[in-house]
Amino acid sequence: MKINPLFESSARRRMRMAKTPVIITAYLGTLLVVAACEMAPFLGQGVTVVRMRLGIENYIWLTALQFFLILLVAPAMGAASISGERERQTFDLLLVTGVGSCRIVLGKLLENFAFLALLILCSAPIMGTVWIMGGVGVFDVMMTLLYLMVIALGALSVGMVMSVFFHRTLAAVIVSYLAVFAIGAGTWILARYGMSAAYTWETLQELEHAAPLTAVRALPPLILFNAAVGLVMLLAGQTGILHHTMQTTMQLQEIYTISKFAGFTMVSYVVLIVILLSSVVLIGLACAVLHGQTGAARVRRSKQRNA
């Protein structure tokens, strides 16, 4: 099978860099310290219901920590992909090799995604410490890791689009962070203070006996683009807790009620699919924009030579 040459060379270069093992060690070390602090009270003691609850909370905290670390790293990695090549004045060299604009975008995206996926997969043994206390199965942990990978892909896609639009890495990184924040906060605000206000008690009562897919369709569409809400739904379905978080901390009473009717796990799967499809659309947009930019640049150079 033919591998994207840009992905192959970039991945090989990244894994040979001295800072790569340092980043992996720091990432896993942070998770390990948190897990060790949470598990310390269990050492030398038996398993009780209370300690099982604390073990599940440890699992939730580790997942939340990974979620925020991914949102901290992924947009910057994506934003520096194309704009970094332009700043180093190596982007034209990529075009001379005959690699198309779409393959450039995909190569850069896959290389960054592969590194983030490696970090997430390496955290599996630490996340698996919850099995000592019970309450969460192997499939649940694997599903959570898959969910984090899709979130990483979505954040990388946002950064990749900004990297194509902006020629300076700093500008692309700043706008990427603002875009990710706007997606998260904007969808929550609109769903909380806009669309949720349209629900009445009678509507909620009707949805209580409706089919799960009917209840999912009754949710505000914008909330399905919110990765944080989807992750909370996934954890709520796996652990049976976080209900108070959705009702009070996140102030999503109506959305919580409808999601309860549909099933928290099902809603999280729908959010997962929406994020994945959105990532595909953003990648396609980045390919189209970069193709237009490179085509326009070729036309300008041709006119200059003819002149």
Backbone torsions as a table, in degrees:
resi	resn	phi	psi	omega
1	MET	NA	134.0	-178.0
2	LYS	-80.6	126.0	-178.7
3	ILE	-97.3	144.1	175.6
4	ASN	-54.4	120.4	-175.1
5	PRO	-63.9	-33.7	179.2
6	LEU	-69.1	-39.2	176.5
7	PHE	-64.2	-43.1	-178.2
8	GLU	-63.1	-46.9	-178.2
9	SER	-69.9	-40.7	-179.2
10	SER	-67.2	-41.4	179.5
11	ALA	-65.3	-41.2	179.2
12	ARG	-64.5	-40.8	179.5
13	ARG	-66.2	-40.6	-179.1
14	ARG	-64.5	-44.5	-176.9
15	MET	-70.3	-17.7	177.4
16	ARG	-90.4	-8.6	-179.3
17	MET	-72.9	145.5	-177.5
18	ALA	-68.3	-28.3	-176.6
19	LYS	-79.1	-14.0	-178.4
20	THR	-62.5	-52.0	177.0
21	PRO	-63.8	-27.5	177.8
22	VAL	-67.1	-42.8	180.0
23	ILE	-64.8	-44.4	179.7
24	ILE	-62.6	-43.0	179.8
25	THR	-64.5	-42.2	179.7
26	ALA	-65.5	-41.0	-180.0
27	TYR	-63.6	-51.2	-179.3
28	LEU	-70.6	-32.5	178.1
29	GLY	-64.6	-38.5	177.1
30	THR	-62.7	-45.6	178.3
31	LEU	-64.4	-39.1	-177.8
32	LEU	-66.6	-39.5	178.9
33	VAL	-63.2	-44.8	178.7
34	VAL	-62.6	-44.9	180.0
35	ALA	-64.0	-40.2	-179.7
36	ALA	-65.8	-40.2	178.8
37	CYS	-65.1	-36.8	-179.2
38	GLU	-75.5	-30.8	-175.9
39	MET	-90.6	-11.6	-177.2
40	ALA	-55.9	-42.2	-179.4
41	PRO	-64.3	-17.5	-176.6
42	PHE	-85.4	-16.4	-173.2
43	LEU	-65.2	127.7	178.1
44	GLY	76.9	10.3	-179.4
45	GLN	-123.6	158.2	178.7
46	GLY	-78.7	169.9	-179.8
47	VAL	-91.1	124.0	175.5
48	THR	-122.2	173.9	179.0
49	VAL	-62.8	-39.8	-179.6
50	VAL	-64.8	-44.3	179.9
51	ARG	-68.9	-31.2	175.5
52	MET	-64.6	-40.0	177.3
53	ARG	-63.0	-41.6	178.0
54	LEU	-65.6	-35.5	176.5
55	GLY	-64.8	-38.8	176.8
56	ILE	-66.3	-40.1	177.7
57	GLU	-63.7	-35.8	174.8
58	ASN	-61.1	-42.4	177.0
59	TYR	-60.9	-41.6	179.1
60	ILE	-66.6	-42.4	179.3
61	TRP	-64.7	-39.6	177.7
62	LEU	-64.4	-39.9	178.2
63	THR	-65.5	-44.2	179.3
64	ALA	-63.0	-39.6	178.6
65	LEU	-62.9	-44.4	177.5
66	GLN	-63.3	-39.1	179.1
67	PHE	-58.5	-47.5	-178.6
68	PHE	-71.4	-34.4	176.3
69	LEU	-64.6	-39.2	178.5
70	ILE	-64.6	-44.7	179.1
71	LEU	-67.3	-22.1	177.6
72	LEU	-79.3	-33.2	-172.7
73	VAL	-99.2	-44.6	-170.1
74	ALA	-60.0	-47.6	-179.4
75	PRO	-59.5	-38.8	179.7
76	ALA	-67.5	-40.1	178.4
77	MET	-62.6	-45.1	178.9
78	GLY	-66.3	-39.2	-177.3
79	ALA	-67.6	-28.0	-178.2
80	ALA	-87.5	-0.7	-173.5
81	SER	-66.6	-63.1	-177.2
82	ILE	-84.6	-42.5	-179.3
83	SER	-63.5	-32.9	177.0
84	GLY	-64.7	-39.1	176.3
85	GLU	-64.0	-38.7	178.8
86	ARG	-67.3	-40.7	179.8
87	GLU	-67.2	-35.6	177.7
88	ARG	-81.2	-1.2	179.5
89	GLN	59.2	38.1	177.5
90	THR	-113.1	-0.8	-177.8
91	PHE	-66.8	-39.8	178.7
92	ASP	-63.8	-30.7	177.3
93	LEU	-65.8	-36.2	176.6
94	LEU	-63.8	-39.4	-179.6
95	LEU	-68.8	-34.4	-179.4
96	VAL	-65.8	-30.4	-179.2
97	THR	-68.4	-10.5	179.8
98	GLY	88.9	3.3	176.6
99	VAL	-73.4	123.2	-178.5
100	GLY	-66.4	162.9	-178.5
101	SER	-62.0	-37.5	180.0
102	CYS	-66.6	-39.4	179.5
103	ARG	-70.8	-29.2	175.3
104	ILE	-65.3	-47.5	179.9
105	VAL	-62.3	-47.6	-178.6
106	LEU	-65.7	-38.3	179.3
107	GLY	-63.8	-46.6	178.4
108	LYS	-64.3	-43.0	-179.1
109	LEU	-63.7	-46.9	-178.0
110	LEU	-64.9	-36.6	-179.9
111	GLU	-65.7	-44.5	177.9
112	ASN	-67.0	-41.5	-179.3
113	PHE	-65.7	-38.8	179.7
114	ALA	-62.3	-37.8	179.5
115	PHE	-68.9	-43.4	178.1
116	LEU	-65.9	-38.9	177.3
117	ALA	-63.0	-36.2	176.8
118	LEU	-62.6	-43.9	178.4
119	LEU	-60.5	-44.5	-177.2
120	ILE	-66.8	-43.3	-179.9
121	LEU	-66.2	-35.4	179.1
122	CYS	-66.3	-20.2	-179.8
123	SER	-82.6	-5.3	-177.0
124	ALA	-56.9	-45.1	178.6
125	PRO	-61.4	-35.0	179.4
126	ILE	-71.4	-41.7	177.2
127	MET	-64.6	-28.6	-178.3
128	GLY	-73.5	-4.3	176.9
129	THR	-63.1	-19.1	178.0
130	VAL	-64.8	-22.2	-179.7
131	TRP	-66.8	-22.3	179.1
132	ILE	-63.3	-39.8	-178.9
133	MET	-90.4	-20.9	-177.5
134	GLY	83.2	176.6	179.3
135	GLY	104.1	-23.9	179.7
136	VAL	-134.6	131.2	-177.3
137	GLY	-89.6	175.2	179.7
138	VAL	-63.4	-43.9	-179.9
139	PHE	-60.8	-37.1	179.6
140	ASP	-63.6	-43.8	179.5
141	VAL	-64.7	-44.1	179.1
142	MET	-63.1	-37.8	178.6
143	MET	-66.7	-38.7	177.6
144	THR	-64.5	-42.0	177.9
145	LEU	-64.4	-39.4	175.5
146	LEU	-62.8	-40.9	179.0
147	TYR	-61.6	-42.9	178.8
148	LEU	-64.4	-35.4	176.9
149	MET	-64.4	-41.8	179.1
150	VAL	-65.7	-38.6	175.9
151	ILE	-62.3	-41.6	177.2
152	ALA	-61.7	-40.9	178.1
153	LEU	-63.5	-42.0	178.7
154	GLY	-63.4	-45.0	179.2
155	ALA	-65.4	-38.6	176.1
156	LEU	-63.5	-38.3	-179.7
157	SER	-64.6	-40.1	176.2
158	VAL	-61.8	-47.0	178.5
159	GLY	-63.3	-35.6	179.5
160	MET	-65.1	-41.1	177.7
161	VAL	-61.8	-44.6	179.9
162	MET	-67.2	-32.2	178.5
163	SER	-66.6	-29.9	178.0
164	VAL	-76.6	-39.8	-176.8
165	PHE	-74.1	-36.4	-175.7
166	PHE	-107.9	135.4	-177.9
167	HIS	-87.6	-14.1	178.4
168	ARG	-103.4	132.8	-176.2
169	THR	-64.1	-41.6	-178.5
170	LEU	-60.4	-45.0	179.2
171	ALA	-64.4	-41.1	180.0
172	ALA	-64.6	-39.9	-179.8
173	VAL	-66.8	-45.6	-178.8
174	ILE	-62.1	-46.6	-179.2
175	VAL	-66.7	-32.8	177.9
176	SER	-64.0	-45.9	177.7
177	TYR	-62.6	-41.7	178.7
178	LEU	-63.8	-38.7	179.8
179	ALA	-66.3	-44.0	178.5
180	VAL	-62.7	-42.6	178.1
181	PHE	-64.8	-40.8	-179.6
182	ALA	-64.5	-38.9	178.1
183	ILE	-63.7	-45.5	-178.7
184	GLY	-68.7	-52.7	-177.1
185	ALA	-72.5	-38.8	-177.6
186	GLY	-65.0	-44.7	179.8
187	THR	-66.0	-36.4	178.5
188	TRP	-67.4	-44.0	-178.9
189	ILE	-64.3	-45.4	-179.3
190	LEU	-66.0	-39.3	179.6
191	ALA	-71.0	-36.4	-176.3
192	ARG	-76.5	-47.0	-172.4
193	TYR	-104.5	-7.6	-179.8
194	GLY	-108.9	-73.9	-172.3
195	MET	-73.1	-33.4	-178.0
196	SER	-67.4	-24.8	-179.2
197	ALA	-67.6	-17.7	-178.0
198	ALA	-78.6	-13.6	-179.0
199	TYR	-76.5	137.9	175.3
200	THR	-113.7	167.2	178.5
201	TRP	-61.2	-38.0	180.0
202	GLU	-65.3	-39.1	179.1
203	THR	-63.4	-43.6	179.7
204	LEU	-65.7	-35.7	178.7
205	GLN	-66.2	-37.0	178.2
206	GLU	-67.5	-38.3	-178.0
207	LEU	-72.2	-19.2	-179.1
208	GLU	-62.4	-31.6	-179.0
209	HIS	-107.7	10.9	-179.1
210	ALA	-85.3	166.9	176.7
211	ALA	-67.4	152.2	-178.4
212	PRO	-55.0	-43.1	-179.7
213	LEU	-65.8	-34.0	176.5
214	THR	-63.8	-42.0	177.8
215	ALA	-65.1	-39.3	178.3
216	VAL	-62.8	-42.4	179.4
217	ARG	-65.5	-21.9	178.6
218	ALA	-78.6	-12.9	178.6
219	LEU	-69.1	150.8	173.8
220	PRO	-58.9	125.9	-176.2
221	PRO	-56.7	-35.5	-175.9
222	LEU	-66.5	-28.3	-178.2
223	ILE	-68.0	-19.7	179.2
224	LEU	-73.7	-11.9	176.7
225	PHE	-92.8	-1.7	-176.5
226	ASN	-91.7	109.0	-177.0
227	ALA	-67.1	-34.5	-179.0
228	ALA	-65.8	-43.8	178.6
229	VAL	-63.4	-42.7	178.5
230	GLY	-62.4	-39.1	179.4
231	LEU	-67.8	-39.6	177.0
232	VAL	-63.9	-40.1	177.1
233	MET	-61.3	-42.5	-179.7
234	LEU	-62.5	-46.3	-179.3
235	LEU	-67.5	-35.3	177.9
236	ALA	-65.2	-39.7	178.0
237	GLY	-68.7	-32.4	-178.7
238	GLN	-78.5	-41.0	-169.7
239	THR	-103.4	-21.5	-177.2
240	GLY	80.1	5.9	176.5
241	ILE	-120.4	-168.0	-174.9
242	LEU	75.4	6.2	178.4
243	HIS	-65.0	-40.7	178.6
244	HIS	-64.7	-35.3	179.2
245	THR	-61.5	-44.5	-179.7
246	MET	-68.7	-35.8	-175.4
247	GLN	-77.7	-40.2	-173.5
248	THR	-109.4	-56.9	-176.6
249	THR	-62.3	-48.8	179.9
250	MET	-87.3	-9.4	176.6
251	GLN	53.8	48.3	179.9
252	LEU	-119.7	55.3	-174.5
253	GLN	-60.5	-50.2	-177.3
254	GLU	-66.7	-42.2	179.5
255	ILE	-66.2	-37.5	175.8
256	TYR	-61.4	-43.9	-178.1
257	THR	-63.6	-45.5	-179.9
258	ILE	-66.4	-40.0	179.2
259	SER	-65.5	-32.6	176.5
260	LYS	-65.0	-38.3	177.6
261	PHE	-67.0	-41.7	-178.0
262	ALA	-77.4	-27.7	-173.9
263	GLY	105.3	120.4	-176.0
264	PHE	-59.8	-38.6	-178.8
265	THR	-64.9	-41.6	179.0
266	MET	-63.1	-42.9	178.8
267	VAL	-62.1	-40.4	179.4
268	SER	-65.2	-36.3	177.0
269	TYR	-65.7	-38.1	177.5
270	VAL	-64.5	-43.0	176.8
271	VAL	-61.0	-40.8	178.2
272	LEU	-58.6	-45.7	-179.9
273	ILE	-65.3	-41.1	-179.9
274	VAL	-63.1	-44.2	178.7
275	ILE	-63.8	-40.1	179.7
276	LEU	-64.4	-45.0	178.3
277	LEU	-65.6	-39.2	177.7
278	SER	-62.9	-37.6	177.7
279	SER	-63.3	-41.2	178.1
280	VAL	-62.1	-42.1	179.1
281	VAL	-63.8	-43.4	179.9
282	LEU	-65.6	-39.0	177.7
283	ILE	-64.3	-42.3	176.6
284	GLY	-61.9	-39.4	177.4
285	LEU	-63.3	-43.5	178.7
286	ALA	-61.8	-41.7	178.0
287	CYS	-62.5	-44.6	-177.9
288	ALA	-65.1	-43.9	-179.0
289	VAL	-65.9	-44.8	-179.9
290	LEU	-65.1	-37.6	176.8
291	HIS	-62.1	-41.8	177.6
292	GLY	-66.0	-38.6	-180.0
293	GLN	-67.0	-44.3	-179.7
294	THR	-68.4	-36.1	177.3
295	GLY	-65.2	-42.2	178.0
296	ALA	-65.1	-36.9	178.7
297	ALA	-65.7	-38.3	177.8
298	ARG	-64.5	-39.8	179.4
299	VAL	-63.8	-42.2	179.4
300	ARG	-64.0	-43.4	179.1
301	ARG	-64.9	-36.1	178.3
302	SER	-65.0	-41.8	178.4
303	LYS	-66.1	-37.2	179.0
304	GLN	-65.8	-38.4	178.7
305	ARG	-68.4	-39.4	179.4
306	ASN	-68.5	-31.4	179.5
307	ALA	-73.7	NA	NA
